[in-house]
């Protein structure tokens, strides 16, 4: 199966069973992956809402079924290059979105997101591929 990285927004929708029909079609038959950022952002989501043990366990089980992207020196260097390039263009990007883009670019994987505006610069200037639906 072809892997695809889930942005935090898509991961949240998938976990809750609320993907749009278009996204569900785009993701069908693909191997869902997550970056360390998505794991962190979904953890914040559960913590901020003070989830109980049952809901935390369900989220943990669901996240456990996703392939995790590695975070290593190459991801860190790619993040640095992306941020520097954005600074030179006068369009510094949000830190977490840059980490997600760096993970995708290092692994040469597309990103499923509904937050197109957050990733357009990475598409236009660095070749990030998006899956939208």
C-alpha positions in Angstrom: 0.0 0.0 0.0 1.1 3.5 -0.7 1.9 5.5 2.5 0.5 8.9 3.2 1.2 11.2 6.1 -1.8 12.5 8.1 -1.6 16.1 9.2 -3.0 16.6 12.7 -6.3 17.9 11.4 -6.9 14.8 9.2 -5.7 12.5 11.9 -8.2 14.1 14.3 -11.0 13.6 11.8 -10.0 10.0 11.0 -9.8 9.1 14.7 -13.3 10.5 15.3 -14.7 8.8 12.2 -15.5 12.2 10.6 -13.4 12.2 7.4 -15.1 13.9 4.4 -16.2 11.5 1.6 -13.5 13.0 -0.6 -10.7 12.4 2.0 -12.0 8.9 2.7 -11.8 8.1 -1.0 -8.3 9.6 -1.2 -7.0 7.7 1.8 -8.6 4.3 0.9 -6.1 1.6 0.4 -3.2 3.8 1.7 -1.0 3.2 4.7 -1.5 6.1 7.2 1.6 7.6 8.7 2.1 10.2 11.4 4.9 12.5 12.4 6.1 13.1 15.9 4.3 16.5 15.6 0.9 14.9 15.0 1.5 12.6 18.0 2.3 15.7 20.1 -0.7 17.8 18.9 -3.2 15.0 19.5 -1.7 14.5 23.0 -2.3 18.3 23.6 -5.8 17.8 22.4 -6.6 15.0 24.8 -4.8 16.7 27.7 -6.5 20.1 27.2 -9.9 18.4 27.2 -9.0 16.3 30.2 -9.9 13.0 28.7 -10.4 10.1 30.9 -8.5 6.8 30.7 -10.8 5.1 28.3 -10.6 7.9 25.6 -6.9 8.2 26.1 -6.4 4.5 25.6 -8.6 4.6 22.5 -6.5 7.4 21.1 -3.3 5.6 22.0 -4.5 2.4 20.3 -5.5 4.3 17.2 -2.2 6.1 17.0 -0.4 2.8 17.6 -1.8 1.5 14.3 -0.2 4.4 12.3 3.2 4.1 10.9 5.5 6.6 12.6 7.9 8.7 10.6 11.4 8.9 12.1 12.7 12.1 13.4 16.4 12.3 13.0 19.3 14.6 12.0 18.1 14.8 8.3 14.6 15.9 9.4 16.2 18.6 11.6 18.5 19.8 8.8 15.5 19.9 6.4 13.5 21.8 8.9 16.3 24.3 9.2 16.5 24.7 5.4 12.8 25.1 5.1 12.6 27.8 7.8 15.7 29.7 6.3 14.2 29.6 2.8 10.9 30.9 4.2 12.7 33.7 6.1 14.5 34.7 2.9 11.1 34.9 1.2 9.7 37.0 4.1 7.1 34.2 4.8 8.2 32.4 8.0 6.1 29.4 8.4 4.6 28.0 11.6 7.0 25.8 13.5 4.9 22.6 13.7 3.8 22.8 10.0 7.5 23.1 9.0 8.3 20.0 11.1 5.5 18.1 9.4 6.6 19.2 5.9 10.3 18.3 6.8 9.2 14.8 7.8 7.2 14.4 4.5 10.0 15.7 2.3 12.7 13.6 3.9 10.6 10.5 3.4 9.3 11.6 0.0 5.7 11.1 1.2 2.5 13.1 0.4 0.7 14.9 3.2 -3.1 14.6 3.7 -4.3 17.9 5.1 -7.3 20.2 5.0 -5.1 23.2 5.9 -3.9 24.0 2.4 -2.8 27.6 3.3 -0.4 26.2 5.9 1.5 24.1 3.4 1.2 26.0 0.1 4.7 27.5 0.4 6.2 24.0 0.9 4.3 22.8 -2.2 5.3 25.8 -4.3 9.0 26.0 -3.3 10.0 22.6 -2.1 7.9 20.0 -3.9 5.7 18.9 -1.0 2.9 16.8 -2.4 -0.6 17.1 -0.9 -3.5 14.8 -0.7 -6.8 16.7 -0.4 -10.3 15.6 -0.6 
